[in-house]
Amino acid sequence: MRKPVMAEAFEFYHLSHYDTWLSIKEKSKDAIELLDKWGVQPNTRFATFSFNKSYALYQSKEFARDFLKSPAVNKVLSSLSESWNPLSLDSLEGLSVETVLCSVLSMGFFDRLISAGVVRASGHIVKCFDECVGDYLVSDELRKMLVWDESDHYELFSETEKKEFLFRMFKHLVLGGTINQYEDELQPYLDVTKLLYKELISVAKDLNTQQVSVVSQVLKLEAKVKETMVFPSSRGHEQTFFYLIVDAVKRQVKVWHHVWT
């Protein structure tokens, strides 16, 4: 009897010349300063890898497991963060992989913030009385809309729209880190969201229709052992996340990892 042939594992190779932080800085020094001001930069890690074989979305769980088991990946991520530890076998068994919607291409997606009164026509974010909502001190209608289901604007974006990677990125940046100096105006948030989105996402134009579409696939990874969160941190928090942004055409994958501390 012939032995079953084991599928070839995905293998990963660090592309050290792809420096996301450097690329952002070259495009906008203001963006780096803002990410630091919002408390995002100190606990954010970026990395880019190539991989060895073709990838399709149905392989996302296999791809993620091989990625997290990869010695090359763990070596790089360990060098970027002292707190990084390779996942145990138990953790890998509890790995969940969410496919994140990623189809929005226009920042006009956020125009409704002005028409709905979250932001004034001048671009200034409307203030409100201070409220503590979870870990956040909410003092304006934008953050209130993002984190409080009692906000008058909580349903301004549908549940499907809130699952879009562009919306998630915008929310991550607005909420920032534990030490966050918030903006009074909307535009800095939009500018940095647009820059980072373009940095991480790949698009392509259909030669027949001339339509531009996103070709990247975005995966969000988490792992639990016996219902206890262990990855990307032992403390579950919406501002602790680990995204893989996969470009199957180029056979490249980018990491965006942030920990709320």
C-alpha positions as CSV (number, residue, x, y, z in Angstrom):
1,M,0.0,0.0,0.0
2,R,1.3,3.4,-1.0
3,K,1.8,5.8,1.8
4,P,-0.2,9.1,1.6
5,V,1.8,12.0,0.2
6,M,2.2,14.8,2.7
7,A,1.3,18.2,1.3
8,E,4.3,20.5,1.0
9,A,4.3,23.1,3.8
10,F,4.3,26.8,3.2
11,E,7.8,28.1,3.8
12,F,8.6,31.8,4.5
13,Y,11.6,34.0,3.8
14,H,12.1,37.4,5.3
15,L,12.3,40.3,2.9
16,S,14.5,42.6,5.0
17,H,14.6,45.2,2.3
18,Y,10.9,45.8,2.7
19,D,10.9,48.2,5.7
20,T,7.3,49.4,6.3
21,W,8.3,52.0,8.9
22,L,11.0,53.4,6.5
23,S,8.6,53.5,3.6
24,I,6.0,55.4,5.7
25,K,8.7,57.9,6.9
26,E,9.8,58.5,3.3
27,K,6.3,59.3,2.2
28,S,5.3,61.3,5.3
29,K,7.4,62.2,8.3
30,D,4.2,63.7,9.8
31,A,2.6,60.2,9.7
32,I,5.4,58.7,11.9
33,E,5.0,61.6,14.4
34,L,1.2,61.1,14.5
35,L,1.5,57.3,15.0
36,D,3.8,58.1,17.9
37,K,1.5,60.8,19.3
38,W,-1.4,58.3,19.2
39,G,0.5,55.7,21.0
40,V,0.5,53.3,18.1
41,Q,4.1,53.2,17.0
42,P,5.8,51.9,20.2
43,N,3.8,48.6,20.2
44,T,3.3,48.1,16.5
45,R,5.4,45.6,14.4
46,F,5.5,45.3,10.7
47,A,7.3,42.6,8.6
48,T,7.2,41.3,5.1
49,F,7.9,37.7,3.9
50,S,7.8,35.8,0.6
51,F,6.5,32.3,0.5
52,N,7.3,29.2,-1.7
53,K,4.1,28.1,-3.3
54,S,0.7,29.2,-4.7
55,Y,-2.0,30.2,-2.2
56,A,-5.8,30.2,-2.3
57,L,-8.2,31.4,0.4
58,Y,-9.3,27.9,1.3
59,Q,-5.8,27.3,2.5
60,S,-5.9,30.2,5.0
61,K,-5.8,28.0,8.2
62,E,-2.9,25.9,6.8
63,F,-1.1,29.0,5.7
64,A,-1.5,30.7,9.1
65,R,-0.3,27.6,11.0
66,D,2.7,27.2,8.8
67,F,3.5,30.9,9.2
68,L,3.4,30.8,13.0
69,K,5.5,27.6,13.0
70,S,8.1,29.0,10.7
71,P,11.6,29.4,12.2
72,A,12.3,32.3,9.9
73,V,9.1,34.1,11.0
74,N,9.7,33.5,14.7
75,K,13.3,34.7,14.4
76,V,12.3,37.9,12.8
77,L,9.3,38.6,15.1
78,S,11.4,37.8,18.1
79,S,14.0,40.4,16.9
80,L,11.2,43.0,16.6
81,S,9.6,42.4,20.0
82,E,11.1,41.1,23.2
83,S,7.7,39.8,24.2
84,W,7.3,37.6,21.2
85,N,7.2,33.8,21.9
86,P,6.6,31.1,19.4
87,L,3.2,29.4,19.8
88,S,3.0,26.0,21.4
89,L,1.4,23.1,19.8
90,D,-1.7,23.6,22.0
91,S,-1.9,27.2,20.9
92,L,-1.7,26.2,17.3
93,E,-4.5,23.7,17.8
94,G,-6.7,26.6,19.1
95,L,-5.8,28.9,16.2
96,S,-8.7,30.8,14.6
97,V,-8.3,32.6,11.3
98,E,-10.8,35.2,10.3
99,T,-11.0,36.4,6.7
100,V,-11.4,40.1,6.8
101,L,-13.4,42.0,4.2
102,C,-11.2,44.2,2.1
103,S,-12.9,45.8,-0.9
104,V,-13.2,49.6,-0.2
105,L,-10.9,51.7,-2.3
106,S,-12.1,55.3,-1.7
107,M,-11.7,57.4,1.4
108,G,-15.1,58.8,0.4
109,F,-16.2,55.9,2.6
110,F,-15.9,58.3,5.6
111,D,-17.7,61.3,4.1
112,R,-20.8,60.5,6.1
113,L,-19.0,61.5,9.3
114,I,-19.5,65.1,8.2
115,S,-23.0,64.7,6.8
116,A,-24.1,62.9,10.0
117,G,-22.7,65.6,12.3
118,V,-19.8,63.6,13.9
119,V,-17.4,66.0,12.3
120,R,-18.1,69.6,11.4
121,A,-17.8,71.0,7.9
122,S,-14.6,72.7,9.0
123,G,-13.1,69.2,9.7
124,H,-13.2,69.6,13.5
125,I,-14.5,66.6,15.4
126,V,-17.6,67.4,17.5
127,K,-16.9,67.3,21.3
128,C,-19.1,65.6,23.9
129,F,-19.1,65.3,27.7
130,D,-16.3,62.9,28.9
131,E,-17.4,59.3,29.4
132,C,-15.3,56.3,30.4
133,V,-16.2,53.4,28.0
134,G,-14.1,50.4,28.8
135,D,-10.4,51.4,28.6
136,Y,-11.2,54.6,26.7
137,L,-11.9,58.1,27.8
138,V,-14.4,59.3,25.3
139,S,-14.6,63.0,24.8
140,D,-15.7,63.4,21.2
141,E,-18.5,62.1,18.9
142,L,-16.0,60.1,16.7
143,R,-14.6,57.9,19.5
144,K,-18.1,57.7,21.0
145,M,-19.4,56.3,17.6
146,L,-16.6,53.8,17.5
147,V,-16.8,52.3,21.0
148,W,-20.2,53.0,22.5
149,D,-23.4,51.3,21.3
150,E,-25.5,54.0,23.0
151,S,-24.0,56.7,20.6
152,D,-26.6,58.3,18.3
153,H,-24.1,57.5,15.5
154,Y,-23.3,54.0,16.4
155,E,-25.2,52.6,13.4
156,L,-23.8,55.2,10.9
157,F,-21.8,52.3,9.4
158,S,-23.5,49.0,9.0
159,E,-22.1,45.9,10.7
160,T,-20.8,44.7,7.3
161,E,-19.0,48.0,6.7
162,K,-17.5,47.9,10.2
163,K,-15.9,44.5,9.2
164,E,-14.0,46.2,6.3
165,F,-10.3,46.3,6.7
166,L,-10.3,50.1,6.0
167,F,-12.8,50.7,8.7
168,R,-10.9,48.5,11.2
169,M,-7.6,50.3,10.4
170,F,-9.2,53.7,10.8
171,K,-10.7,52.6,14.2
172,H,-7.4,51.1,15.3
173,L,-5.6,54.4,14.6
174,V,-8.3,56.6,16.2
175,L,-8.3,54.6,19.4
176,G,-4.6,54.2,19.4
177,G,-2.5,53.0,22.3
178,T,-2.8,53.4,26.1
179,I,-1.1,56.7,25.9
180,N,-2.9,58.6,23.1
181,Q,-3.0,62.3,22.4
182,Y,-6.2,62.6,20.4
183,E,-6.7,64.8,17.4
184,D,-9.2,67.7,17.3
185,E,-9.6,67.4,13.5
186,L,-10.5,64.4,11.3
187,Q,-8.0,64.9,8.5
188,P,-4.8,63.5,10.2
189,Y,-6.7,60.3,10.9
190,L,-7.8,60.0,7.3
191,D,-4.3,60.9,5.9
192,V,-2.5,58.2,8.0
193,T,-5.2,55.6,7.3
194,K,-4.9,56.2,3.6
195,L,-1.1,56.0,3.7
196,L,-1.0,52.8,5.7
197,Y,-3.8,51.1,3.7
198,K,-1.9,51.8,0.5
199,E,1.3,50.5,2.2
200,L,-0.2,47.2,3.1
201,I,-2.8,46.5,0.4
202,S,-2.2,45.5,-3.2
203,V,-4.6,46.4,-6.0
204,A,-4.8,45.6,-9.7
205,K,-6.6,46.9,-12.7
206,D,-8.8,44.7,-14.9
207,L,-7.5,45.3,-18.5
208,N,-11.0,44.7,-19.9
209,T,-13.1,46.8,-17.6
210,Q,-10.4,49.2,-16.3
211,Q,-11.8,48.6,-12.9
212,V,-9.4,48.6,-10.0
213,S,-9.9,46.1,-7.2
214,V,-8.1,44.8,-4.1
215,V,-6.1,41.6,-4.7
216,S,-4.8,41.2,-1.2
217,Q,-6.5,38.8,1.3
218,V,-6.5,39.9,4.9
219,L,-6.4,37.3,7.7
220,K,-6.8,38.1,11.4
221,L,-5.3,35.5,13.7
222,E,-6.1,34.6,17.3
223,A,-5.5,31.5,19.4
224,K,-7.1,30.1,22.6
225,V,-6.2,27.2,24.8
226,K,-9.1,25.9,26.8
227,E,-11.1,29.1,26.1
228,T,-8.2,31.3,27.4
229,M,-6.7,33.8,24.9
230,V,-3.0,33.1,24.4
231,F,-2.3,34.9,21.0
232,P,-1.6,37.6,20.0
233,S,-1.6,38.3,23.7
234,S,-2.9,36.7,26.9
235,R,-5.2,39.7,27.4
236,G,-7.9,39.9,24.7
237,H,-8.4,43.5,23.6
238,E,-9.7,45.0,20.3
239,Q,-6.5,47.0,20.1
240,T,-4.4,43.9,20.3
241,F,-4.4,42.3,16.9
242,F,-2.3,40.3,14.4
243,Y,-3.1,40.6,10.7
244,L,-1.6,38.8,7.8
245,I,-2.1,40.6,4.4
246,V,-1.5,38.1,1.7
247,D,-0.6,38.9,-1.9
248,A,-1.0,35.6,-3.7
249,V,0.2,37.0,-7.0
250,K,3.5,38.3,-5.7
251,R,3.7,35.4,-3.1
252,Q,4.2,37.9,-0.3
253,V,2.7,38.3,3.1
254,K,2.8,41.4,5.3
255,V,2.4,41.4,9.1
256,W,0.7,44.1,11.1
257,H,0.8,43.4,14.8
258,H,-0.1,45.6,17.7
259,V,-0.4,45.0,21.4
260,W,-2.4,47.1,23.8
261,T,-0.3,47.4,27.0
